[in-house]
Amino acid sequence: MSQEPAETSVAKIATSFLRSIGAMFAGFAAIVVLSIGTDLALEKTVFPSLASAHAPDALLALALTYRTAYGAFGSWIAAKVAPGRPMVHALALGLIGWLLATIGVIAQWKVGAHWYPMALALLTLPAAWVGGWLAKMNRSAAAT
């Protein structure tokens, strides 16, 4: 039986950890860039009231839709780039999103419609699961 040197094992663990952090960062960055980019594009063109504290429900529903889709996409990226355990990475990113959305619910409670930040927080983990599931299915299909 041969054993690898302890230094090699530590290096593998460190590399895997850094790749996991990179995967999470890539997914998070995609969500943030796409969400802010879409917000800015809509505010400059067709929906200037999206930036107001009292945006119409229809605009908030639109924002909820694309942010949920971007959350699934970012979680898919995190799971796809992850060195292993794609669903764990997707759900970890979803948990970070849920924490941030919950902070948003608390911070924005006295401003605007309550349903929007609450729905955003509630949909974050299911969207992350969908992204992780899609990445996992993609890996399974590629392996066969």
Residue pairs with C-beta under 8 A, 6 or more apart in sequence:
15 83
16 83
16 84
19 81
19 82
19 83
20 82
20 83
20 89
22 81
23 77
23 78
23 79
23 80
23 81
23 82
23 83
23 89
24 78
24 89
24 92
24 93
24 96
26 77
26 78
26 81
27 74
27 75
27 76
27 77
27 78
27 79
27 81
27 89
27 90
27 93
27 131
28 74
28 78
28 93
28 96
29 74
30 70
30 73
30 74
30 77
31 67
31 70
31 71
31 73
31 74
31 97
34 66
34 70
34 73
34 74
35 66
35 67
35 70
38 66
38 70
39 50
39 51
39 63
42 50
42 59
42 62
43 50
43 51
47 55
47 59
47 62
49 55
49 56
49 59
50 59
50 63
53 111
53 112
54 112
54 113
55 63
55 112
55 113
57 113
57 115
60 113
60 115
60 116
63 116
64 116
64 119
64 120
64 123
67 120
68 120
68 123
68 124
68 127
69 127
71 94
71 97
71 123
71 124
71 127
71 128
71 131
72 127
72 128
72 130
72 131
72 134
73 131
74 93
74 131
75 89
75 90
75 91
75 93
75 94
75 127
75 128
75 129
75 130
75 131
75 132
75 135
76 90
76 131
76 132
76 134
76 135
77 131
78 89
78 90
78 92
78 93
78 131
78 132
79 86
79 87
79 89
79 90
79 131
79 132
79 134
79 135
79 136
80 86
80 135
80 138
80 139
82 88
82 89
86 132
86 135
86 136
86 139
87 129
87 132
87 133
87 136
89 132
90 128
90 129
90 131
90 132
90 133
90 135
91 125
91 128
91 129
91 132
93 128
94 124
94 125
94 127
94 128
94 129
94 131
94 132
95 125
95 128
97 124
97 125
97 128
98 121
98 124
98 125
101 117
101 120
101 121
101 124
102 121
104 117
104 120
104 121
105 114
105 117
105 118
105 120
105 121
108 117
